[in-house]
Amino acid sequence: MTDMSNKSKLDDIRKLIELMGAKNIARQSFDFILQSYKEQDPEIYEILEKRINLEELIVEILTNVYNKYFTEAEIEELIRFYESSLGKKLLSLSPKMFQEAAQMAQEHVQKKLEEYTDYFS
């Protein structure tokens, strides 16, 4: 699946994936997908859970995606950024920021729903 012609770039992509914590984010998405299989067909879920190494699959998929969209120089620049104090700050604050944004979005949607409900009542 992955073109091994540029091992250095692929190694850098794996380093970037690790720095960004992208495996954890992807793991949540894959867990969600697997959960849907568990609800639809527990036997298929059990087979998938036993036969698929999610860690390897996630790294392989993310490596291919980053390899497709970024040059080696861009990957190196991203690594420098995520190793910098600003990059580390972004990584540490991202979960809190996304949670705050989701809460604000939920409140906004709730307010709009109340307005529409009042309008059509």
C-alpha positions in Angstrom: 0.0 0.0 0.0 2.7 2.5 1.0 5.4 3.4 -1.6 8.7 2.5 0.1 10.7 4.5 -2.4 11.3 7.2 0.1 11.9 5.6 3.4 13.2 8.8 5.0 9.9 10.6 4.2 7.9 7.7 5.5 9.9 7.6 8.7 9.3 11.3 9.1 5.6 10.9 8.6 5.5 8.2 11.3 7.3 10.6 13.6 4.8 13.4 12.8 1.9 11.1 13.4 3.3 10.3 16.8 4.0 13.9 17.7 0.5 15.0 16.7 -1.2 12.2 18.7 -2.9 11.4 15.4 -3.1 7.7 16.2 -5.3 8.4 19.2 -7.7 10.5 17.2 -7.8 7.9 14.4 -8.2 5.2 17.0 -11.4 6.9 18.3 -12.8 7.0 14.7 -11.9 3.3 14.1 -13.5 2.4 17.4 -16.6 4.2 16.3 -16.6 2.2 13.1 -16.0 -1.1 14.9 -18.8 -0.3 17.4 -21.3 0.1 14.5 -20.3 -3.5 13.3 -20.7 -4.7 16.9 -24.3 -3.4 16.9 -25.1 -4.8 13.4 -23.4 -8.1 13.6 -21.5 -9.2 16.8 -19.9 -12.1 15.0 -18.3 -9.9 12.3 -17.2 -7.5 15.1 -15.5 -10.3 16.9 -13.7 -11.4 13.7 -12.5 -7.9 13.0 -11.4 -7.2 16.5 -9.3 -10.4 16.6 -7.9 -10.2 13.0 -7.1 -6.6 12.5 -4.2 -4.9 14.2 -5.7 -1.4 14.5 -2.4 0.1 15.5 -0.7 -1.0 12.4 -3.7 -0.2 10.2 -4.0 3.3 11.6 -0.3 4.1 11.0 -0.4 2.6 7.5 -3.5 4.6 6.5 -2.3 7.9 8.0 1.1 7.4 6.5 -0.4 7.0 3.0 -2.6 10.1 3.5 0.2 12.3 4.7 2.5 10.9 1.9 -0.1 11.8 -0.7 -0.7 15.4 0.4 2.7 16.6 1.8 6.2 16.8 0.4 9.1 15.6 2.5 10.1 19.3 3.2 6.5 20.0 4.4 6.6 17.0 6.7 9.9 18.2 8.1 8.4 21.6 8.7 5.4 20.2 10.4 7.7 18.1 12.7 9.6 21.3 13.6 6.3 23.1 14.3 4.9 20.3 16.6 8.3 20.0 18.4 8.2 23.8 19.0 6.7 25.3 22.2 3.8 26.7 20.1 3.1 23.3 18.5 3.2 21.7 21.9 0.8 24.3 23.2 -1.6 23.7 20.3 -1.5 20.0 20.9 -2.1 20.4 24.6 -5.0 22.9 24.2 -6.7 21.3 21.2 -8.9 18.8 23.1 -10.1 21.6 25.4 -10.6 24.0 22.5 -12.6 21.4 20.5 -14.7 20.6 23.6 -15.4 24.3 24.1 -16.3 24.8 20.5 -18.6 21.8 20.5 -20.3 23.1 23.6 -20.8 26.5 22.0 -22.1 25.0 18.8 -24.6 22.9 20.9 -25.8 25.9 22.7 -26.2 27.9 19.5 -28.2 25.1 17.9 -30.3 24.7 21.0 -31.1 28.5 20.9 -32.0 28.3 17.2 -34.2 25.3 17.8 -36.0 27.2 20.6 -36.5 30.2 18.3 -37.9 28.0 15.5 -40.1 26.1 17.9 -41.5 29.4 19.3 -42.0 30.7 15.7 -43.9 27.7 14.5 -46.0 27.3 17.7 
